[in-house]
Amino acid sequence: MKFLISMHINPAVLDALTDEEQAAIGDGHGRFIEALKESGELILTQALVDPSQAAVVSVRNGQPVVSDGPFLESKEYLGGFYLIDCENKERAIELAAQIPDTAIEGLGVEVRQVMFADGQLEA
């Protein structure tokens, strides 16, 4: 079963961390990635740039309209994700609990099963 583990970031929370705490998060993600590779459960992981660098695209009267910045005005934003393939939701939650962000109040980690991929509904 495939699951998306998404990490929701609050810049104010991250900015309040010490350099050592921020480094520990990065190191923790490095260890997590290596463990997922070793277990064969990692499909893909990506980190995203700050939403201030985003472009929002919509089509009005048949023409694309592009604006800068995040789609939503909020404190939190999607910071990155892990796409994994594991036995079941319980295992996905077990893996998500190993992400260092889960230990920091104000940061969120969400687990969602993939429903559709490459034209096929997931079983």
C-alpha positions in Angstrom: 0.0 0.0 0.0 1.2 3.5 -0.8 1.0 6.4 1.6 2.0 10.0 1.5 3.5 11.4 4.6 3.3 15.1 4.4 5.1 17.6 6.6 3.4 20.8 7.5 5.8 23.6 8.5 5.2 26.7 10.5 8.1 29.1 9.9 7.6 30.9 13.2 8.1 27.5 15.0 11.2 26.7 13.0 12.7 30.2 13.5 12.3 29.8 17.3 14.5 26.7 17.3 18.2 26.9 18.1 20.8 26.1 15.4 21.4 22.9 17.2 17.7 21.9 17.2 17.4 22.8 13.5 20.5 20.7 12.7 19.0 17.8 14.7 15.9 17.9 12.5 18.0 17.7 9.4 20.1 14.9 10.8 17.0 13.0 11.9 15.6 13.2 8.4 18.8 11.9 7.0 18.7 8.9 9.3 15.0 8.4 8.5 15.7 8.4 4.8 18.5 5.9 5.1 16.2 3.6 7.2 13.5 3.7 4.6 15.9 3.0 1.9 17.3 0.0 3.8 13.7 -1.4 4.5 12.8 -0.8 0.8 9.8 1.3 1.8 10.9 4.6 0.3 9.6 5.5 -3.1 10.4 9.2 -3.1 11.0 12.2 -0.8 11.0 15.8 -1.7 11.4 19.1 0.2 9.7 22.2 -1.1 10.9 25.8 -1.2 9.2 28.4 0.9 5.7 29.3 -0.4 6.9 32.9 -1.0 8.6 31.5 -4.1 5.4 29.8 -5.3 3.3 30.7 -8.3 -0.4 30.3 -8.2 -2.0 29.5 -11.6 -5.6 29.8 -12.5 -7.4 30.1 -15.9 -9.9 32.9 -16.4 -11.7 33.4 -19.8 -9.4 30.8 -21.3 -6.2 32.6 -20.3 -3.8 31.6 -17.5 -3.5 34.1 -14.7 -0.4 33.8 -12.5 0.1 35.4 -9.1 3.1 35.2 -6.7 3.1 33.6 -3.3 1.2 30.9 -1.6 -2.3 29.8 -2.6 -3.6 30.1 1.0 -2.7 32.7 3.5 -1.9 30.7 6.5 0.8 30.1 9.1 1.5 26.6 8.0 2.5 25.3 4.6 3.5 22.0 3.0 7.2 21.7 3.5 7.8 18.3 2.0 6.8 14.8 1.8 7.7 11.1 1.8 6.0 8.7 -0.6 6.3 5.2 0.9 5.1 1.7 0.1 4.4 -0.4 3.2 2.2 -3.1 4.5 -0.6 -1.1 6.0 -1.7 2.2 7.6 -0.5 1.1 11.0 3.0 0.7 9.5 2.8 4.1 7.8 1.9 5.7 11.1 4.7 3.8 12.8 7.1 5.2 10.2 5.7 8.8 10.4 6.2 8.8 14.2 10.0 8.5 13.5 10.1 11.8 11.6 11.8 14.4 13.9 9.1 17.0 13.1 6.6 15.0 15.2 8.4 15.8 18.4 8.1 19.6 17.9 4.9 21.3 18.9 3.5 23.4 16.1 4.8 21.2 13.2 2.5 18.6 11.7 2.9 15.3 10.0 0.0 13.8 8.1 -0.4 10.2 6.8 -2.8 9.6 3.8 -3.2 6.6 1.7 -2.7 7.0 -2.0 -6.0 6.4 -3.8 -4.9 6.9 -7.4 -1.6 6.5 -9.2 -0.6 6.1 -12.8 -4.2 5.7 -14.0 -5.0 2.9 -11.6 -7.0 3.0 -8.3 -5.0 1.6 -5.4 -6.3 -1.6 -3.9 
